């Protein structure tokens, strides 16, 4: 699969991993780029325009300026991509695990070569600071490396038969076309955690990126194309979710669907993809619980990471902070001091910035509405609580701390997706656990205590798919299975490690008869 010269920053002869913006006609700024070339869809191994020539401009949430033009597909583009992927599926399924692993490692190497460009594009498109963007690109590499390693370890089983003249064989086989729809908060890693293992398992993929981070996603698609996938194995189609995403997940040739995003959208996708294998990693309202023996020196840095990483725009963000009443005052004072000292809201392209703007107006409006409602119902606004004036856009929302929050308030019950620390006072372990389990969400919880046995007891009682003890809510490891607890609204299936590879493959049983089974001297 060849990427045409000049389409991507750095592809016009610059050093691998260098800025490369001048080679593509862009202007380099700091670590990344401000202007990117016209970006296209990836279908059938070629970077192509949308069938009807549709295009959209990408505007930076940090600067408010147009920095890229992206191809904008429609239903027909999505349908074509699925059909091309279906055509490529039999050939890709026949490749060896070693070949698929090699392609995954080649994709990781391509990302490493283009790391600077990908970091810059992510910062411009999503709004996260450079350091966070760099971490996400590095995790993207890790996902493809991990998928390659997992592909090489897939094995079958030869169980006994009931008959001496028969042999049974079980082998894992790919499902076919996997449709992947991902959100804008982690546009690289949320895609990679589904795309990489799906490819490694022998499936072909049609990936639909989020509309508000299409530019960096199409740039990544072009970089991944450098890994040499056979035509049609990896396809990327941008466009409006209800049109392009729906066309992919509902297409009769799509065998499986992976989605990361909101509960509402996940439910619609589940219905449209009925009968297909599904992984749905949906929303969270993860509590960070502080028991009365917690060490605040451990708690406070974890709170900053839980609340302000990606400006709070994460399904694993600390959405409510359940603090024992004996520590509440000290907790609030310590978090206020640390926020004032360490959180720097600013231009995400500036190295000193630790928190950038929110990604879009919809999420900014929701954060403001929930904070206002909480204050109106009696919560005390300690810090922040508003958009910052005199910024290039209206998306810069201040780090916010609310004390006296009640569990009945929307900000304590729904997914806020913003840089807010809502403090809810609790009277002991049982109330903290009861509030944890009262939520319809069941994605992740975090508990802080100096007594490991106490922490494990809380973890065992928490009805969430993942529990951290003395770690932030945003701490997880890519090789471990992650997802919502069954019966909650946080989804079904698991991402992480070999979980996706297993979900996007299935056992095939082969039973055959042996002639001359009772040979003399056989064991």
C-alpha positions, -999 to +999 in steps of 0.1 A: +000+000+000+017+032-011+010+067+002+013+092-026+042+117-023+034+150-007+001+141+009+013+140+044+037+162+064+072+147+061+064+126+030+081+149+006+116+139+015+121+152+051+139+132+077+117+104+093+100+117+124+110+153+116+087+183+114+084+179+076+058+206+074+076+226+048+078+196+026+040+195+025+035+232+022+026+237+059+040+260+085+057+243+115+049+256+149+067+241+179+063+204+180+036+200+154+020+217+124-005+244+120-015+238+084-019+203+070-024+192+034-058+181+022-066+148+039-084+120+022-102+088+029-084+055+029-103+029+008-089-001-010-053+008-003-056+043-018-060+077-003-091+090-022-116+118-022-152+112-011-173+100-040-193+132-042-162+154-035-174+164+000-150+183+022-150+200+057-126+224+073-110+214+106-108+241+132-084+241+162-102+242+196-071+259+209-066+286+183-100+288+166-083+287+132-088+264+103-057+242+100-068+214+076-093+204+050-107+168+053-126+146+029-161+142+041-178+109+031-214+099+028-232+066+031-221+055-004-184+059+007-190+038+038-208+011+018-180+010-007-154+007+020-173-023+036-176-040+002-139-035-005-131-048+030-153-078+025-135-085-008-101-084+009-112-105+039-107-140+026-071-133+014-062-115+047-077-144+067-054-168+049-022-150+058-001-165+085-001-151+121+036-142+115+027-120+085-001-103+104+022-097+133+049-082+110+024-058+095+013-046+131+050-041+140+055-022+107+025+000+116+041+008+150+074+016+133+056+040+109+040+058+138+073+061+155+089+076+124+061+102+121+057+108+159+063+146+157+037+151+130+011+129+148+016+147+181+012+181+165-019+171+146-035+157+177-028+189+197-043+210+169-073+189+164-082+176+198-068+204+220-048+183+245-014+197+255+017+185+237+029+163+266-005+145+267-005+141+229+030+126+229+018+101+255-011+091+234+010+086+203+034+064+224+004+044+236-008+040+200+026+024+192+022+001+222-012-011+210+001-021+176+032-038+192+009-057+216-014-068+188+015-081+168+028-101+198-007-114+206-012-125+169+019-147+171+006-164+202-029-175+189-031-213+192-057-240+187-067-271+206-069-308+197-095-322+221-102-359+223-130-374+202-156-400+214-145-423+186-110-439+181-112-433+144-119-396+146-098-366+153-111-332+165-094-298+159-103-264+172-088-233+156-095-196+160-106-179+128-114-143+120-150-130+117-146-110+085-152-072+083-150-053+116-166-018+118-149+005+143-164+038+155-144+059+180-148+092+199-128+124+198-113+124+233-086+098+226-088+096+188-056+076+183-056+051+212-094+044+212-090+035+175-058+015+180-072-006+209-099-020+185-083-017+150-049-032+158-061-065+174-089-068+148-063-067+121-040-090+140-068-116+143-071-117+105-101-094+101-104-065+077-114-031+092-135-001+083-128+027+108-150+057+112-133+085+132-151+111+152-162+142+132-144+167+155-111+149+153-112+138+117-080+156+106-056+139+130-074+106+123-070+108+085-034+118+090-029+087+112-047+066+085-021+077+059+007+069+083-006+034+091-010+028+053+028+029+052+029-005+070+020-023+037-014-038+044-029-055+014-054-033-004-088-032+014-075-046+047-075-012+065-101+014+054-109+048+070-140+068+061-149+101+077-183+117+078-213+123+100-218+094+124-256+089+119-249+085+081-214+070+077-211+052+110-246+038+107-238+026+072-208+007+084-223-009+116-256-019+099-241-032+066-249-069+061-213-076+052-200-062+085-195-091+108-185-073+140-186-039+155-163-021+180-175+012+195-162+036+222-183+065+231-215+077+248-242+055+262-269+069+239-249+063+208-238+029+220-274+018+224-283+029+189-253+011+175-261-020+195-296-021+179-284-014+144-257-041+147-280-067+162-267-102+156-231-091+151-202-096+176-199-064+195-175-046+218-192-014+234-170+006+258-194+033+269-196+060+295-185+061+331-192+081+363-163+067+382-160+076+418-126+083+435-132+073+470-111+086+499-115+066+531-107+080+565-072+065+567-061+076+532-027+093+527-034+127+512+001+128+497-010+100+475-046+112+470-040+147+458-017+140+427-042+112+418-071+137+420-053+161+396-048+133+371-083+120+376-100+154+371-077+173+347-061+148+324-075+156+289-094+184+306-116+158+323-127+144+289-123+108+296-146+079+304-123+070+332-121+105+346-130+111+383-165+123+379-173+124+417-150+124+447-165+106+477-145+118+507-149+106+543-162+135+564-131+133+587-108+142+558-131+164+537-119+198+548-082+188+545-089+172+512-105+203+497-077+225+510-050+203+496-067+199+462-073+236+459-036+243+467-024+217+442-047+229+415-035+265+419+001+255+419+002+228+392-026+231+367-018+256+339-048+262+316-035+276+283-025+272+247-020+235+241+009+241+218+029+258+245+052+234+264+043+249+299+005+242+294-008+212+315-045+215+305-059+226+272-094+237+260-124+214+258-128+199+224-162+212+213-190+235+222-214+207+231-192+194+259-184+229+271-221+238+274-228+206+293-200+212+318-212+248+324-248+237+328-240+210+354-218+233+374-245+260+374-272+235+385-250+222+413-243+257+426-280+266+423-288+236+445-264+245+472-229+233+462-201+257+471-180+269+442-144+269+455-124+274+423-132+280+386-167+274+374-166+294+342-151+297+307-119+318+306-122+351+288-097+366+265-088+333+249-088+325+212-119+303+216-147+299+242-136+263+250-111+272+278-129+260+309-113+267+342-103+238+366-132+237+389-137+225+425-171+221+441-177+213+477-209+203+494-221+183+464-251+160+470-254+126+454-287+137+439-272+165+418-267+159+381-229+166+383-226+136+407-248+113+387-240+119+351-208+119+330-197+155+331-167+152+308-150+183+321-123+195+345-144+194+376-138+180+411-173+175+427-167+167+464-194+145+481-190+139+518-196+104+530-198+088+565-177+057+563-169+028+540-204+015+536-219+048+525-191+052+500-196+017+486-234+022+485-230+054+465-205+037+442-229+010+434-260+033+432-249+045+398-262+030+366-226+032+353-202+004+361-169+012+343-143+020+369-138+031+405-108+041+426-104+039+463-077+053+486-068+037+520-037+029+540-051-006+547-046-029+517-071-054+530-097-027+534-090-015+499-094-050+485-126-055+504-139-023+488-127-034+454-145-068+457-178-051+466-177-024+439-199-032+410-175-019+383-155-037+357-122-022+370-111-010+404-079+009+413-066+009+449-044+040+457-042+049+420-060+076+400-092+067+380-072+074+349-046+047+356-049+016+335-026-008+315-030-015+279-025-053+281-052-058+307-090-063+299-110-031+305-148-026+302-180-021+320-196-044+346-224-066+332-258-051+338-245-015+339-249+011+311-211+012+306-211-014+278-203-049+270-171-068+261-135-058+269-108-038+253-071-042+262-046-069+255-058-101+238-095-095+247-104-078+214-085-104+194-106-131+211-139-112+206-132-106+170-124-142+163-142-175+169-136-212+173-140-233+142-144-270+149-130-296+124-139-333+129-124-358+106-122-396+103-089-414+103-085-446+082-064-473+099-067-457+133-059-490+151-024-495+138-001-520+154+022-503+179+002-471+181+000-454+214 
